[in-house]
Amino acid sequence: MYFGNSRLVSPTNWIGIEVISDPYLEACLVPNDNYRYLGCGISEEIVWARKTINSSDGSVEVLAPSGYKIINITAFPVSGSNLGGYTYNIYFAPSDGASLVLQTNVTTTGQTLFYKRTVMITK
């Protein structure tokens, strides 16, 4: 199957697409090179992304790639050399899955949240 430069396949049809021993097809089915295709229109981030935690309230907004919705997230708040003791909860999750707002217990400036998203095609 050849998509060319277009990934405009109906989201309902992505459920039936599986990648079996094809080194080129997977690149057509993921948001970017930082993802791997799991099948059924679902991709998983393989590189840790990072975002600075808002020090005024401890929140972090994570956005989905264009044309995808977030269906799962793995995240770790990290403060300098302190690798433990910080937690997060999902504070707000719009029904369209375009973003998530995570609430942490971090209130100091310059702290980071590392995360990996699992996304599903919506375009």
C-alpha positions as CSV (number, residue, x, y, z in Angstrom):
1,M,0.0,0.0,0.0
2,Y,1.4,3.4,-1.0
3,F,0.3,6.6,0.8
4,G,2.8,8.9,-0.8
5,N,3.1,12.1,1.2
6,S,-0.5,11.9,2.4
7,R,-1.7,10.2,5.5
8,L,-5.3,11.0,4.9
9,V,-6.7,7.6,5.6
10,S,-10.1,7.5,7.4
11,P,-9.5,6.9,11.1
12,T,-12.0,4.0,11.0
13,N,-9.8,2.3,8.4
14,W,-6.6,2.7,10.5
15,I,-8.0,-0.1,12.8
16,G,-7.4,-2.6,10.0
17,I,-3.8,-1.6,9.2
18,E,-1.0,-3.7,10.6
19,V,2.7,-3.4,9.8
20,I,4.3,-6.7,9.2
21,S,8.0,-6.7,8.0
22,D,7.6,-3.4,6.2
23,P,10.4,-0.9,7.1
24,Y,8.6,2.0,5.3
25,L,4.9,1.7,6.1
26,E,5.3,2.4,9.8
27,A,6.7,5.9,9.1
28,C,3.5,6.7,7.3
29,L,1.4,5.7,10.3
30,V,3.0,7.6,13.1
31,P,2.9,11.4,14.1
32,N,6.7,11.7,13.8
33,D,10.0,9.8,14.2
34,N,9.6,9.8,18.0
35,Y,6.8,7.2,17.8
36,R,6.4,3.6,16.9
37,Y,3.2,2.1,15.5
38,L,1.4,-0.4,17.8
39,G,-1.4,-1.2,15.4
40,C,-5.1,-0.3,15.2
41,G,-4.3,3.4,14.7
42,I,-2.4,3.6,18.0
43,S,1.2,4.9,18.3
44,E,3.5,5.1,21.3
45,E,6.1,7.7,21.9
46,I,9.6,6.0,22.2
47,V,11.6,9.1,23.2
48,W,11.0,10.9,26.6
49,A,9.6,14.4,26.0
50,R,10.0,17.0,28.7
51,K,8.2,20.1,29.7
52,T,8.8,22.7,32.5
53,I,6.4,22.5,35.4
54,N,4.5,25.8,36.1
55,S,5.9,26.8,39.4
56,S,2.9,28.9,40.4
57,D,0.5,26.0,40.6
58,G,2.5,22.8,39.7
59,S,0.6,22.2,36.5
60,V,1.8,21.0,33.1
61,E,-0.3,20.9,29.9
62,V,0.7,18.1,27.5
63,L,-0.6,18.5,23.9
64,A,-1.4,15.7,21.4
65,P,0.3,15.8,18.0
66,S,-1.9,17.3,15.3
67,G,-4.4,14.8,14.1
68,Y,-4.1,12.5,17.1
69,K,-5.7,12.2,20.6
70,I,-3.9,11.2,23.8
71,I,-5.2,7.9,25.2
72,N,-2.5,7.2,27.8
73,I,0.4,8.9,29.3
74,T,3.4,7.9,31.5
75,A,5.0,10.8,33.3
76,F,7.6,11.5,36.0
77,P,8.1,14.9,37.7
78,V,11.8,15.4,38.4
79,S,13.4,18.1,40.5
80,G,17.1,18.6,40.0
81,S,18.9,15.6,41.6
82,N,15.7,14.6,43.5
83,L,14.3,11.6,41.6
84,G,11.5,10.7,44.0
85,G,8.8,12.2,46.2
86,Y,7.0,14.0,43.4
87,T,3.6,12.9,42.1
88,Y,1.1,13.9,39.5
89,N,-2.6,13.5,38.8
90,I,-4.6,14.2,35.7
91,Y,-6.3,17.5,36.5
92,F,-8.2,18.1,33.3
93,A,-8.7,15.9,30.2
94,P,-10.9,17.3,27.5
95,S,-13.2,14.7,25.8
96,D,-11.5,15.2,22.4
97,G,-8.1,14.0,23.9
98,A,-6.2,16.9,22.3
99,S,-4.5,17.7,25.6
100,L,-4.1,16.8,29.2
101,V,-3.4,19.0,32.2
102,L,-1.3,17.2,34.8
103,Q,-1.2,18.5,38.4
104,T,2.0,17.9,40.3
105,N,3.1,18.7,43.9
106,V,6.1,20.6,42.6
107,T,6.1,24.3,43.4
108,T,9.7,25.4,42.8
109,T,11.0,27.1,39.7
110,G,12.7,25.2,36.9
111,Q,11.5,21.7,37.6
112,T,10.7,19.3,34.7
113,L,8.1,16.7,33.8
114,F,9.3,13.8,31.6
115,Y,6.5,12.0,29.7
116,K,5.7,9.6,26.9
117,R,2.3,9.7,25.2
118,T,0.3,6.9,23.6
119,V,-1.9,8.4,20.9
120,M,-4.7,7.4,18.5
121,I,-5.3,8.7,15.1
122,T,-8.3,11.2,14.7
123,K,-7.6,12.8,11.3
